[in-house]
Each structure stands twice: as C-alpha cells, then as structure tokens.
Amino acid sequence: MRIHDKSNPSTYLPADDRYDAMKYNRCGRSGILLPAVSLGLWHNFGFVDVLENGRKILRKAFDLGITHIDLANNYGPPFGSAEENFGTMMRLDFLPYRDEMFIATKAGFDMWPGPYGNLGSRKYLIASLDQSLRRMKLDYVDLFYHHRPDPDTPLEETMMALDQVVRQGKALYVGISNYPPSQAAQAAEILRQLGTPCLIHQARYSMFDRWVEDGLLDTLQANGIGCIAFSPLAQGLLTDKYIHGIPKDSRAGKPMTYLQETQVMEKIPKIKVLNDLAQQRGQQLSQMALAWVLRDTRITSVLIGASSVGQLEENVAALANAQFSAEELEAIAGVLRGRE
Ligand SMILES: NC(=O)c1ccc[n+]([C@@H]2O[C@H](COP(=O)([O-])OP(=O)(O)OC[C@H]3O[C@@H](n4cnc5c(N)ncnc54)[C@H](OP(=O)(O)O)[C@@H]3O)[C@@H](O)[C@H]2O)c1
C-alpha cells in the first residue's frame, strides 16, 4: 500500500464529513448499503478524456459519500481505458480507502476479437474479469455483473461463471444487467441454488424510459434483489442543457455518441415543461429527475454520469429535496404521457 504522505499538497485527503449527508439504502435482502447516488465511469474517464478532470470528479464523489463506483470492461474509449485510468486514480488517491469503496465491473458486450470476447460464456466472463482486475490493479471487485442476457449460452453456464468468480475470491457479490423480468427470475433462482445470491440488477430507468415498472421491479423485490437505475438523466436529456439547442461539448454534441440529435430534438418540448415543474419545486430539472427515480423505494441507487465536478455536486444535492406531493407526481405523469 502506498504511504499516505499528508505533508505533500498533492496528496488526497478525503473530507472528514463525507458520510454526514449521503443517504445509504439497503440493496435488496443483503448486508450491503449503497449510496442513493452512485457514479458510473462509462463516459469521461477513457484515454480520450482528460485524466485530471476524471480524478477531480472521483475525489469529489468520495468526498460527498459516493462509495459505489461502476465500471465495465468496455468503458472508454478505447475499450478498457476507463478501468485503466481508474486503476491509476486508485493508486494515486484511493488505496488507503479501498475498504470504504464498493467497486463494480461487468462483462457481456463486445470486448475483444474472436468467439470468446463477447456475450455470456464462462470462457469470456472469467477471462474478462481477470483482465479487469489487472487493468484496475485490484485483487478483487466488490461486484461483478453479467452485462446483458446472451440468447444462446445456457443461463446455467453464465450463472455458474458468476458463482465461480465469487468462490475464487475475485468478486464479493454478483449482479445482472439489462435482463427482462422472466430471465432475471430464472437467473436469481439458479444463483440461489448455487449459493451465490444475486445482489442487484442494473437497469435503465428514467422519466423517459419506464420499462422497469412493467414487472421487473416487482420481480426483483420478490427475489430480494436491489435495483440500481442507470442513465437516470437519460444521458443528460433530463437537465436544462439542451433547452436552447445542443452545446458542442455535450454528449449529444460529440462525435460517436449514443445520444443522437434527433432524440434530443424530439424530447425538447417535454424537457421545457418538466424544467418549469422543477423550478416550481425550487430545484434543477436534473435534481427533480433523480429524486423522481428514487421516489420508488425499490430503487436502491441512481447511477449517474458526470462530466464535471459542478454536475456531480448539483446531482447529489437532489437528495435535499426528494419528496413529491401527489399533485406534483400527477403533473409529471401528465407531461410524460404527452399531455402538456
Ligand atoms: N448496464 C448498462 O448497460 C449501462 C448502460 C449505460 C450506462 N450504464 C452505467 O450508468 C452510468 C450512468 O450512465 P449515463 O452517463 O448515461 O447517466 P446519466 O446520469 O443519465 O447521464 C450523464 C450525463 O448527463 C450529463 N449531466 C449529468 N449531470 C448533469 C447536470 N447536472 N447538468 C447537465 N448535464 C448533466 C453529462 O453529460 P455531458 O457530457 O453532456 O455533460 C453526463 O455525462 C454509466 O457511467 C455506467 O456506469 C450502464
């Protein structure tokens, strides 16, 4: 472990009050508490990004009580580079605090060429986690996910691979992501039989994408599995940034983006009305959008992204005003249904 030199001004000393304001929610029927707001490194942490910016964001996250950091083998770009940069930041700043952190990674999407670098075989999952640990320079991750269902590999094989990494000590808990309700229930049952319960399901959920309400959240609750909601801001749509067009430095303004201009333009009328509703509540649209996802007690945590420290601070401040009146919820539902 690196010696923690408190006399060196570049040494990171986390805020003493880091656990005072954050809310922690129990993850399903488990011993794990996760922060109501977690941080994902899908964007802004690759080799294409500025490492010092990511480092500032990560330091601030930890200072605000965000103990849970989410990665995947393919985050970057290029693939693997978010894990590698995270490994650098761990070494520079966080090694003394490893036991205060809950670090996740995943495998399931395209990662390396050939038949063994994608989907859900035991071969792929075990090799991928070994690679992730090397990139992050960690002995173990707290949580390893299968990133998406594989239509061809038997579910038993995939779940046995998850069970195996726990038995090997390379992961403490396992989870699934993007699984529809029936497959999530099957996966949970197989994992239960193997003696490695499914801790959590990571699913896309925001005001603009409510598929989890159609059965998934009920299934997870019945199985004692937590739910972490990814892209709760719909990749930034549920903020005030696109109201007057697409800024060049925004996710939608960048080349090779997963947020297309047409998606943005189509949503702008609703974004404007939601922004007015947020202002009436005395908060930013981003804050209302996060509080809205967390209004359902089956959601353990909202998994946000941030390209700046300011965004992160704004988003965590959502927790200060997280209650909704029935009228407010009905007004939001009306906008989402299309009745503006
Ligand atoms: N399991 C899966 O399949 C899966 C898929 C996707 C994501 N994830 C996980 O979920 C995490 C979050 O996903 P996401 O990044 O799409 O989440 P998000 O929170 O919906 O979007 C984050 C983006 O919105 C913008 N933003 C955030 N806060 C803002 C604010 N206060 N004001 C204005 N703009 C703001 C920033 O983009 P700008 O660049 O425009 O500033 C930021 O990068 C990922 O990092 C990853 O860990 C998982």
The ligand as a Gaussian input file, in Angstrom:
#p B3LYP/6-31G(d) Opt

LIG

0 1
 N      -25.606000      -1.591000     -17.627000
 C      -25.643000      -0.921000     -18.745000
 O      -25.938000      -1.476000     -19.821000
 C      -25.337000       0.533000     -18.730000
 C      -25.592000       1.351000     -19.851000
 C      -25.330000       2.708000     -19.766000
 C      -24.803000       3.243000     -18.581000
 N      -24.521000       2.419000     -17.529000
 C      -23.932000       2.943000     -16.279000
 O      -24.663000       4.065000     -15.843000
 C      -23.776000       5.179000     -15.673000
 C      -24.507000       6.466000     -15.938000
 O      -24.994000       6.488000     -17.279000
 P      -25.164000       7.882000     -18.000000
 O      -23.843000       8.551000     -18.043000
 O      -25.920000       7.677000     -19.253000
 O      -26.085000       8.638000     -16.890000
 P      -26.887000       9.998000     -16.868000
 O      -26.702000      10.492000     -15.459000
 O      -28.264000       9.789000     -17.370000
 O      -26.128000      10.977000     -17.900000
 C      -24.888000      11.515000     -17.534000
 C      -24.524000      12.676000     -18.455000
 O      -25.510000      13.703000     -18.374000
 C      -24.868000      14.976000     -18.306000
 N      -25.139000      15.542000     -16.968000
 C      -25.062000      14.903000     -15.772000
 N      -25.419000      15.731000     -14.776000
 C      -25.730000      16.903000     -15.350000
 C      -26.175000      18.147000     -14.828000
 N      -26.372000      18.319000     -13.522000
 N      -26.416000      19.152000     -15.697000
 C      -26.238000      18.985000     -17.026000
 N      -25.806000      17.837000     -17.596000
 C      -25.553000      16.789000     -16.746000
 C      -23.389000      14.716000     -18.551000
 O      -23.164000      14.681000     -19.958000
 P      -22.386000      15.829000     -20.791000
 O      -21.216000      15.139000     -21.369000
 O      -23.373000      16.232000     -21.847000
 O      -22.021000      16.929000     -19.843000
 C      -23.225000      13.323000     -18.014000
 O      -22.100000      12.644000     -18.511000
 C      -22.639000       4.867000     -16.647000
 O      -21.449000       5.573000     -16.346000
 C      -22.486000       3.403000     -16.459000
 O      -21.755000       3.155000     -15.262000
 C      -24.797000       1.096000     -17.581000

